[in-house]
Amino acid sequence: MGTLKTEPARTRTDLLAPPVTAALAQWPADAGVDIDSVLVAPIDADLADTAAFCEAYGVGLDESANCVVVAGKREGTIRYAACLVLANTRADVNGVARRALDVRKASFAPMADAVELTGMEYGGITPIGLPPEWPILVDARVVATPYVIVGSGVRHSKIALPGAALAELPGARVVEDLARPA
């Protein structure tokens, strides 16, 4: 986890977006991953973007995951999903994600929509605390990562947790080859 100074996330809600705090408060006691293994660390908000963050805090791109919101239309209704992929890969938005959404064309959701619908800051969107109706597509490589760094819903912190915990989120589905090498 590089040089991050982590603490249990449930004790530092000041470092989390409200939807993330709410999701962690409902973390199931019988989950395969203990809530105290979900950690948070403060960071410089100006370094929240992946490449700058990884360089500044000594975190490998293979330990950092990006959560991107994708959207597509079907029968006049916009469908949203989150894709979680390692930072050294890129989400296959118009292949795997498009098929998962069951739409003709998928693309990254507009920033304003992603921010409004998630209640999170752009550049800090995380799969923890997303709208419950959204599928969360998690690349299998993320789940296989012992500890992975994701957003916290705000730009001034990051969450570190076992990759396997992301497969247990409500609406999560582990997808082989959701991402391609960057």
C-alpha atoms as a printed R data frame, in Angstrom:
    type eleno elety resid chain resno       x       y       z
1   ATOM     1    CA   MET     A     1   0.000   0.000   0.000
2   ATOM     2    CA   GLY     A     2   2.934   2.268  -0.592
3   ATOM     3    CA   THR     A     3   3.321   5.114   1.871
4   ATOM     4    CA   LEU     A     4  -0.386   5.470   2.710
5   ATOM     5    CA   LYS     A     5  -1.210   5.943   6.398
6   ATOM     6    CA   THR     A     6  -4.318   3.810   6.799
7   ATOM     7    CA   GLU     A     7  -6.918   3.473   9.549
8   ATOM     8    CA   PRO     A     8 -10.147   1.453   9.740
9   ATOM     9    CA   ALA     A     9 -12.599   3.254   7.446
10  ATOM    10    CA   ARG     A    10 -15.521   2.925   9.851
11  ATOM    11    CA   THR     A    11 -13.637   5.112  12.364
12  ATOM    12    CA   ARG     A    12 -12.820   7.881   9.853
13  ATOM    13    CA   THR     A    13 -16.096   8.788   8.222
14  ATOM    14    CA   ASP     A    14 -14.723  12.312   7.723
15  ATOM    15    CA   LEU     A    15 -12.659  10.772   4.929
16  ATOM    16    CA   LEU     A    16 -15.653   9.189   3.155
17  ATOM    17    CA   ALA     A    17 -18.553  10.379   1.018
18  ATOM    18    CA   PRO     A    18 -21.937   9.949   2.747
19  ATOM    19    CA   PRO     A    19 -23.066   7.025   0.521
20  ATOM    20    CA   VAL     A    20 -19.815   5.189   1.338
21  ATOM    21    CA   THR     A    21 -20.286   5.754   5.072
22  ATOM    22    CA   ALA     A    22 -23.847   4.413   4.808
23  ATOM    23    CA   ALA     A    23 -22.722   1.313   2.889
24  ATOM    24    CA   LEU     A    24 -19.972   0.538   5.396
25  ATOM    25    CA   ALA     A    25 -22.467   0.881   8.273
26  ATOM    26    CA   GLN     A    26 -24.473  -1.905   6.639
27  ATOM    27    CA   TRP     A    27 -21.468  -4.176   6.007
28  ATOM    28    CA   PRO     A    28 -22.749  -7.698   6.671
29  ATOM    29    CA   ALA     A    29 -21.363  -9.383   9.786
30  ATOM    30    CA   ASP     A    30 -21.242 -12.696   7.935
31  ATOM    31    CA   ALA     A    31 -19.242 -11.312   5.002
32  ATOM    32    CA   GLY     A    32 -16.112 -13.214   4.125
33  ATOM    33    CA   VAL     A    33 -14.118 -10.029   4.733
34  ATOM    34    CA   ASP     A    34 -14.151  -8.314   8.123
35  ATOM    35    CA   ILE     A    35 -15.177  -4.642   8.127
36  ATOM    36    CA   ASP     A    36 -11.978  -3.725   9.964
37  ATOM    37    CA   SER     A    37  -9.957  -4.810   6.923
38  ATOM    38    CA   VAL     A    38 -11.548  -1.929   4.985
39  ATOM    39    CA   LEU     A    39  -9.066   0.891   5.519
40  ATOM    40    CA   VAL     A    40  -8.933   4.552   4.534
41  ATOM    41    CA   ALA     A    41  -6.040   6.956   4.131
42  ATOM    42    CA   PRO     A    42  -6.005  10.718   3.640
43  ATOM    43    CA   ILE     A    43  -4.297  11.955   0.477
44  ATOM    44    CA   ASP     A    44  -3.668  15.266  -1.247
45  ATOM    45    CA   ALA     A    45  -6.827  15.925  -3.305
46  ATOM    46    CA   ASP     A    46  -4.673  17.331  -6.106
47  ATOM    47    CA   LEU     A    47  -3.092  13.867  -6.411
48  ATOM    48    CA   ALA     A    48  -6.351  11.869  -6.594
49  ATOM    49    CA   ASP     A    49  -6.028  11.010 -10.284
50  ATOM    50    CA   THR     A    50  -4.590   7.526 -10.670
51  ATOM    51    CA   ALA     A    51  -1.204   8.156 -12.265
52  ATOM    52    CA   ALA     A    52  -0.345  11.074  -9.968
53  ATOM    53    CA   PHE     A    53  -1.616   9.183  -6.906
54  ATOM    54    CA   CYS     A    54   0.362   6.022  -7.647
55  ATOM    55    CA   GLU     A    55   3.568   7.956  -8.268
56  ATOM    56    CA   ALA     A    56   3.233  10.183  -5.189
57  ATOM    57    CA   TYR     A    57   2.301   7.401  -2.759
58  ATOM    58    CA   GLY     A    58   4.366   4.519  -4.145
59  ATOM    59    CA   VAL     A    59   1.353   2.397  -5.099
60  ATOM    60    CA   GLY     A    60   1.639   0.112  -8.120
61  ATOM    61    CA   LEU     A    61  -0.856   0.400 -10.954
62  ATOM    62    CA   ASP     A    62  -1.536  -3.295 -10.355
63  ATOM    63    CA   GLU     A    63  -2.653  -2.453  -6.781
64  ATOM    64    CA   SER     A    64  -4.891   0.481  -7.689
65  ATOM    65    CA   ALA     A    65  -8.344   0.075  -9.226
66  ATOM    66    CA   ASN     A    66 -10.439   2.542 -11.168
67  ATOM    67    CA   CYS     A    67 -14.220   2.632 -10.887
68  ATOM    68    CA   VAL     A    68 -15.829   3.983 -14.039
69  ATOM    69    CA   VAL     A    69 -19.529   4.616 -14.530
70  ATOM    70    CA   VAL     A    70 -20.873   3.494 -17.881
71  ATOM    71    CA   ALA     A    71 -24.252   4.156 -19.430
72  ATOM    72    CA   GLY     A    72 -26.333   2.920 -22.329
73  ATOM    73    CA   LYS     A    73 -29.929   3.223 -23.506
74  ATOM    74    CA   ARG     A    74 -32.453   0.465 -23.961
75  ATOM    75    CA   GLU     A    75 -36.083   1.166 -24.888
76  ATOM    76    CA   GLY     A    76 -35.638   4.853 -24.031
77  ATOM    77    CA   THR     A    77 -34.276   4.154 -20.538
78  ATOM    78    CA   ILE     A    78 -30.696   4.911 -19.548
79  ATOM    79    CA   ARG     A    79 -29.024   1.993 -17.795
80  ATOM    80    CA   TYR     A    80 -25.986   2.519 -15.606
81  ATOM    81    CA   ALA     A    81 -23.309   0.193 -14.305
82  ATOM    82    CA   ALA     A    82 -19.970   0.550 -12.582
83  ATOM    83    CA   CYS     A    83 -16.884  -1.181 -13.925
84  ATOM    84    CA   LEU     A    84 -13.989  -1.822 -11.578
85  ATOM    85    CA   VAL     A    85 -10.652  -2.553 -13.248
86  ATOM    86    CA   LEU     A    86  -7.005  -2.399 -12.224
87  ATOM    87    CA   ALA     A    87  -5.212   0.808 -13.181
88  ATOM    88    CA   ASN     A    88  -2.848  -1.044 -15.512
89  ATOM    89    CA   THR     A    89  -5.873  -2.121 -17.604
90  ATOM    90    CA   ARG     A    90  -8.774  -0.455 -19.396
91  ATOM    91    CA   ALA     A    91 -12.447  -1.451 -19.177
92  ATOM    92    CA   ASP     A    92 -13.919  -3.039 -22.294
93  ATOM    93    CA   VAL     A    93 -16.856  -0.620 -22.327
94  ATOM    94    CA   ASN     A    94 -18.231  -1.379 -25.796
95  ATOM    95    CA   GLY     A    95 -17.773  -5.129 -25.512
96  ATOM    96    CA   VAL     A    96 -18.132  -6.805 -22.148
97  ATOM    97    CA   ALA     A    97 -19.749  -3.883 -20.289
98  ATOM    98    CA   ARG     A    98 -22.178  -3.174 -23.138
99  ATOM    99    CA   ARG     A    99 -23.339  -6.789 -23.167
100 ATOM   100    CA   ALA     A   100 -23.727  -6.796 -19.367
101 ATOM   101    CA   LEU     A   101 -25.959  -3.702 -19.611
102 ATOM   102    CA   ASP     A   102 -27.874  -5.278 -22.515
103 ATOM   103    CA   VAL     A   103 -27.677  -2.108 -24.624
104 ATOM   104    CA   ARG     A   104 -26.660  -1.441 -28.232
105 ATOM   105    CA   LYS     A   105 -23.951   1.051 -27.310
106 ATOM   106    CA   ALA     A   106 -22.289   1.871 -24.000
107 ATOM   107    CA   SER     A   107 -20.044   4.780 -23.112
108 ATOM   108    CA   PHE     A   108 -18.641   6.513 -20.069
109 ATOM   109    CA   ALA     A   109 -21.441   8.339 -18.279
110 ATOM   110    CA   PRO     A   110 -21.207  12.137 -18.417
111 ATOM   111    CA   MET     A   111 -19.312  13.485 -15.398
112 ATOM   112    CA   ALA     A   112 -22.251  15.561 -14.130
113 ATOM   113    CA   ASP     A   113 -24.567  12.531 -14.248
114 ATOM   114    CA   ALA     A   114 -22.056  10.253 -12.505
115 ATOM   115    CA   VAL     A   115 -21.503  12.776  -9.709
116 ATOM   116    CA   GLU     A   116 -25.200  13.529  -9.208
117 ATOM   117    CA   LEU     A   117 -26.371   9.911  -9.291
118 ATOM   118    CA   THR     A   118 -23.641   8.548  -6.990
119 ATOM   119    CA   GLY     A   119 -23.414  11.416  -4.490
120 ATOM   120    CA   MET     A   120 -19.639  11.185  -4.879
121 ATOM   121    CA   GLU     A   121 -16.929  13.472  -6.215
122 ATOM   122    CA   TYR     A   122 -15.596  12.988  -9.717
123 ATOM   123    CA   GLY     A   123 -12.230  11.285  -9.456
124 ATOM   124    CA   GLY     A   124 -13.244   9.624  -6.192
125 ATOM   125    CA   ILE     A   125 -16.158   7.435  -7.297
126 ATOM   126    CA   THR     A   126 -15.992   4.021  -5.673
127 ATOM   127    CA   PRO     A   127 -18.063   0.843  -5.976
128 ATOM   128    CA   ILE     A   128 -18.919   1.032  -2.261
129 ATOM   129    CA   GLY     A   129 -22.216   2.864  -1.807
130 ATOM   130    CA   LEU     A   130 -23.388   3.047  -5.403
131 ATOM   131    CA   PRO     A   131 -27.113   3.092  -6.209
132 ATOM   132    CA   PRO     A   132 -28.429  -0.389  -5.356
133 ATOM   133    CA   GLU     A   133 -30.014  -0.960  -8.769
134 ATOM   134    CA   TRP     A   134 -26.679  -0.593 -10.564
135 ATOM   135    CA   PRO     A   135 -24.727  -3.695 -11.423
136 ATOM   136    CA   ILE     A   136 -21.094  -3.534 -10.313
137 ATOM   137    CA   LEU     A   137 -18.887  -5.354 -12.797
138 ATOM   138    CA   VAL     A   138 -15.612  -6.326 -11.156
139 ATOM   139    CA   ASP     A   139 -12.755  -7.589 -13.292
140 ATOM   140    CA   ALA     A   140 -11.510 -10.934 -11.943
141 ATOM   141    CA   ARG     A   141  -7.977  -9.505 -11.634
142 ATOM   142    CA   VAL     A   142  -9.246  -6.989  -9.059
143 ATOM   143    CA   VAL     A   143 -10.754  -9.748  -6.911
144 ATOM   144    CA   ALA     A   144  -7.466 -11.691  -7.081
145 ATOM   145    CA   THR     A   145  -5.477  -8.721  -5.727
146 ATOM   146    CA   PRO     A   146  -4.637  -9.201  -2.011
147 ATOM   147    CA   TYR     A   147  -5.194  -5.509  -1.183
148 ATOM   148    CA   VAL     A   148  -6.455  -2.997  -3.712
149 ATOM   149    CA   ILE     A   149  -6.754   0.788  -3.515
150 ATOM   150    CA   VAL     A   150 -10.040   2.364  -4.686
151 ATOM   151    CA   GLY     A   151 -11.714   5.728  -4.342
152 ATOM   152    CA   SER     A   152 -13.540   6.743  -1.187
153 ATOM   153    CA   GLY     A   153 -16.229   8.879  -2.777
154 ATOM   154    CA   VAL     A   154 -14.127  12.023  -2.200
155 ATOM   155    CA   ARG     A   155 -10.852  13.166  -3.720
156 ATOM   156    CA   HIS     A   156  -8.986  13.677  -0.432
157 ATOM   157    CA   SER     A   157  -8.726   9.999   0.557
158 ATOM   158    CA   LYS     A   158  -8.487   6.437  -0.755
159 ATOM   159    CA   ILE     A   159  -9.832   3.128   0.516
160 ATOM   160    CA   ALA     A   160  -7.669   0.005   0.764
161 ATOM   161    CA   LEU     A   161  -9.366  -3.361   1.085
162 ATOM   162    CA   PRO     A   162  -8.952  -6.996   0.078
163 ATOM   163    CA   GLY     A   163  -9.851  -7.443  -3.571
164 ATOM   164    CA   ALA     A   164 -12.134 -10.320  -2.581
165 ATOM   165    CA   ALA     A   165 -14.303  -7.887  -0.584
166 ATOM   166    CA   LEU     A   166 -15.348  -6.164  -3.802
167 ATOM   167    CA   ALA     A   167 -16.970  -9.366  -5.046
168 ATOM   168    CA   GLU     A   168 -19.238  -9.276  -1.972
169 ATOM   169    CA   LEU     A   169 -20.714  -5.824  -2.617
170 ATOM   170    CA   PRO     A   170 -24.447  -5.728  -3.334
171 ATOM   171    CA   GLY     A   171 -24.940  -6.028  -7.087
172 ATOM   172    CA   ALA     A   172 -21.339  -7.107  -7.715
173 ATOM   173    CA   ARG     A   173 -20.580  -9.589 -10.427
174 ATOM   174    CA   VAL     A   174 -17.063 -10.872 -11.096
175 ATOM   175    CA   VAL     A   175 -16.378 -10.763 -14.825
176 ATOM   176    CA   GLU     A   176 -13.466 -12.463 -16.565
177 ATOM   177    CA   ASP     A   177 -11.726 -10.179 -19.064
178 ATOM   178    CA   LEU     A   178 -13.798  -7.089 -18.251
179 ATOM   179    CA   ALA     A   179 -10.539  -5.232 -18.808
180 ATOM   180    CA   ARG     A   180  -7.755  -5.345 -21.330
181 ATOM   181    CA   PRO     A   181  -4.103  -4.480 -20.673
182 ATOM   182    CA   ALA     A   182  -3.426  -0.761 -21.065
